[in-house]
Amino acid sequence: GETLLVEKGQLVWARNQQRITDFLSFYDGGDAGDTYNYHKPQPDVVVRAGMTDMVSMQSTATYERLIFRERMRIAPELKSDLSRSRGLSLLDLTTTVTFYDNIPGIYFRTTFTNKAKDHRLRAHIRTNIKADHILTDTAFGLTRRDIITDGAQVTANPQLNIFPMQTLAAVEGEKETLVLMTRGLSEVEPIQEKDEVSLALTLLRSIGWLKRGNGTSHGVAAKGSQHERDITLDYAILPIEDANPSKILRAGQMYNAPLQAFQYHEKPDPISNQYLTFDNDSAVMTALKPPQTGKGWIVRFVNPTDEEIAGTLTTHGKLSSAKLVNLAEEDQAEYVITKNKINVKIAPHKIHTLRLEFSNT
């Protein structure tokens, strides 16, 4: 029931009797800041990309894909006084938008060759959701980011609505939550447009300074940070029926570490086993690794919900020891093992780390 189409040079997402017009657009403006802070040059011109007539489709047994090209002309660099220089640099963007069969979500890939300096390219994604905050993920949970709409505050501190995101940003609506997922550390700005939230995702910050100088300082140059090269960027939109924090975090994990398939040269043994299971989906596993010292495995869970999580952890190998440890992997308590099973309880918004050791027999 979902459709992506191009109408009058704009991408339209139609689904569930709802249409999001101008669903995805690209904007570029100058960046006189450094790797820590965005700083708009004065004066500056924000340019919107225009869609060309190069639109095509691909259809296979596993996916449907829309491919389109957009073009914009931007200033080639900043002058020494941090104002934008005259002249134009051409920026051609090719974007593929993919529906995969039986996999929810919309998957984007944008490619281009960056030849300009001192600019910021962003993708604006409309959500059609009214909200006063967004959620972004951290290493062990979700953080609420309030959207500041007071003009005086935004003018005084233009960074107030620009937030870091490790893998995702989510907008909660009455009927569903839209999750924006990326690969690599990104920044996002929620923008109120007609009382609805659009997510401005930074695709590229082309700057030349680790710390830009001023009248009394020469600053610290950052080699390679102008990114004058071919760029490929992946991001995705996933609708989720509710704002369940475990589902949101797990969506970001799956997008950044998708399931991989390998072809065997010979037919493998059909017998298979799950080497580790936990029977409560509300817990999110954030680490599975060898310990820093000693034998066994470290398994780390986080409970991102407001309620205690209780479940049974089961291993295929014969458990000889199961201990609760802290982040320094120091023993805190020992679990009772019953037929390679232990009962685990995780308090709300807490990290829970286990050290598992196995018998050789």
N, C-alpha and C positions, 0 to 999 in steps of 0.2 A: 503493500500500500504506500510505499515511499517513492517519491519522484524527485530527481534533480534535473533542472532544465535551465536553459538560458533564455531570458526574455528581455528584449530591449537593452542588451548589453549588461544584464545583471543576472547573477546566479540566484535561482529560486528553489527553496526546499519545501515541498508540499507533502504533508502527511497528516493523517487523522483529522481531516477536515480543517487543517491549519496550513497557512502559507506564510513562509518567512521570505519576504522579498529583499533583495540585496543582501543575501545571507552571508556572503564572503566578499570583502573588498580589501584593497591594499592602499596604504598611505605612507608617504615618505616625507620626512622633514630633516632639517639640519640638526646636528648634535655637536655642540661646543663644549661638551663635558669630558669626563675621563671615565675610567673603568668602574669608578664608584658611583658617579652621579651623572645623570642626564642633565644637560643644560642647553636650552634653546638659544640659538644665535639671534641677535637683534639687528635688523629685522629678519624674519624667517618666512618662508612660504611652504606650506604643507601641500604636497601634490598627491592627487589621487590617480591611481592607474586606470587606464581606459581599456576595455576589452576589445580585442581585434576580432576580425571575422574568421580567425583560425580556430574553429570549434569542431571537435570530432568525438566519436564514441567508439568504444570497444565492448564487445559482448562475448563472453565465454561461458563454459559450464559452471565456473566457480565465481565469476565476478562480472559486474557491470561497471564501466568506467567512462567518465566524461573528462575530456582534455580540452583546455582552453588556454589562450595566451593573452596576457595583458601587457601594456606598455606605458612607461612614464618617462618624462624627461626631467632630470634633477640637476642641481648645481654640482659641479665636479669636485669642489672642496671648499674649505673656509679660507679666508684671507687672514693675515697676521693679526688684524684687529678683531678676529672671531666673528666677522660678518660673512655672509655667503658671497662667493665670487660670481662674476658674470660667466656666461657660457652654459652649455647644457651637456649632460652625459646621459646617454640612452640606457634605460634599464628595462630589459625584456624578461617577463616572468612567465614561466610555463607551469601550470598547475594541473595535476590529475586528481580527480575526486572519485573514490571507489566505494561501491557497495559490494561486500563479499557475501556469498550465499551462506545462509544460516549463521552468520556472525553479525551481531548488532553493531551499529555505529557507522559513521562516515569517516573515511580515511583520506587524508590530504597529503600530497607531496608537491612542494613548490621548488623549482630549480631556476637558477639565474646565474649570470656572470657579473660579479660586482667590480666595476671599474672606478667608482666614485669614492671619495673620502668624506669623513666627518658627517655622516648622516645616519638616520635610524629608519628602518623599514618595519612596518607593522601590518599584521593582518587583523582586520576588524570583523568579528563574528557576531552576528545578531542572535539573540536568544529568544526574543519575544516574551521574556519573563520579567515581571515586576519584582524587584528585590532591593533591600537596603544594605546587603552585604554579600560577599562571596566566601567560599571556603578554598584554602590552598593547603597542600600537604606539606608536612615536615617529615623528619626521619621516623617519628613514632606517633603520628596522628594527624589530625586536621586542625587548622587554625582559622578562626573567623576573622575576616577582614571587612570592617565597616566601610561603606562607600560614603565619602565626605562630599557633600553637595554645596556647602557654604562657599560662595565664590571668594570671599575675602581670605579664608583659610587656604584655599587652593592657590590663590595668587601669592600669598606670603610664603607658602611652601609647596612648590609644584610637585614634590615627590610623594605627597600624602596618599594618593590613590594608586601608586605604582608598587606592586608587591612581587616578591620572589616566589617562584613555584618550582618545586623539585621535579614533579612529574605531572601535576594536574591543578586545575582550578575548577570549581563547581558553583553553579547558580541554582538555588533551590526555588522551585515554583510550587504552586498549589497541587498540581497533579503529577509532576515529575521533576527530576533534577537533570540538568544538562552538564556533562562533565567534559571539559577541554583537557586533552592529554597531549603531552609533548615528550620528546626525548632530548635529554640534556638540560642543564639548568637554564631557566627562562625567566622572563618577567612579564607580568600581565597588568593591565589597567582596566578596571571596570568603568565604563562610561555610560551615563544615563542619557538615553536617546528616546524622547517621547515617553518618559516615565518607564522605559524598559531598558534592561541592561544589555550592553554590547561589550564583548571582551576584546580588548586591543592587545594582541599577542605580539611581542617583539620577536621578529624573525632575524634581524641583523642590527647590531650597533657597530658601525664602522667608525672607530675613533683611533687616535694615535698616541694616547697618553695613559699611562698608569695613574699619574696624577698630573693634571694640567697646571701649569704655572700661572702666575699673575704678574703684576707690575714689579714685584720684588722677588719673584721666584721663577726659575727657568723650567721647573717641573721635571717629571721623569717620563721619558718616552717609553712606549711599549711596542717593541718590535713585532710586526705582523698583525697588530690589532686593527689595522684598516681593512683586513680581510679582502684584499684585491685578488680574487680567485673565483673559481666555480663553487657555487653554494647549492647544497641539497638539504631541504628541511622537511621533516615529517611531523604531522600533528593530526589529531582526530577529535571528533565529537561523538559522545556516547550518551544517549538518553537512558536514565535509570528511573524506575517507577517511584522510588521513594528516596529519601536522603539518608539511607542507612550508611553510616560511616565505614563499616567494614566492606560493603560492596564498592564504595567509592575508592577506598585505598587499594583494594584488590584489582580494580579496573586499571589503575595507574601501574601497578606491578606487572600485570599481564601485558600491557601495551609496551612497557620498556623491556620485558624479558619474555617475548612470545614463545609459544610452544614450537619446538623445532622437530622436523622429521628427517630421518636419515635412511637411506636405502642400503640394505645389506647385500653383500655379494652372494651369500648363501642364506637359505631359509633359516630363521632363528628358531630356537626352541620355543614352542608355543606356550609353555608354562611360564607364567609371570607372577610376581608378587609385589605388593605395595610395601616398601621398606619402612615407611613411617606414615601414620595417619593420626589425625585429631578430629574427633567427631562433632565439633562445634564450629560452624562456619563464621561465627561472629569474631573469632580470634584470627588475627592476621600474622602470618609468619614473616619475620623480617630478616632472619639469618639462619643458615644451616651451614656449619663450617667446622673444621677441626679446632680444638682448643689451642690457646697460645702455648700451653705446656701440658704434657701428659697425653693420655690416650682418650679415645671416644669421640663424641660429637657434641657441639654446642648447638642447641635449638632455641631460638628467641622468638617469643610471641609478643604482640601488643594488643591490648583491649582498647579500642577507640570508642567504645560505647559508654553509656551512663549506668550500665548494670553489670553485675558480676557475671563472669563467664565460667561455666563449669563443663568439663568434658573429659573424655578418656583418650589418652595417648597410647597408641599401640605400635610396636615395632615388629618387623619380621625376624630380625636377629634376636638371639637370646640375651635379654637384658641382665647384666650382673650388678649394675648400680645406676641409680637415677637421683640426681641431687639438684636442688634449687641453688643457683649461684647469682652473684651480683654481676654488674657490667665488667668488673675486673676479674671475673670468673673465679671468685673466692666462694667456698662452700658456705651456704646459709642454712640449709635443711636437707633432710634425706626423705625420699619417697618410699612407700611400701610398694613392692612389685608383686603383681599377681598375674602369672602367665603372660609375661611380656607386656603388661598393661599397668599404667599408673593413672590415678585420678588427679586432675589438675584443676585448680580454681585460680582465676585471674581477676583481681579487683578492677573496678572501672578506671579507665585512663591510666593503666599501669603497664609497665614492661615486665615480662616474666621470662627468665632465662634458665634453661635446663642444661645440665651436663649428663649425657648418657654414655655409659660404658657397656661393652658387650663381652660375653664369654666366648672363648675360642672354640668351644665345642658346640 
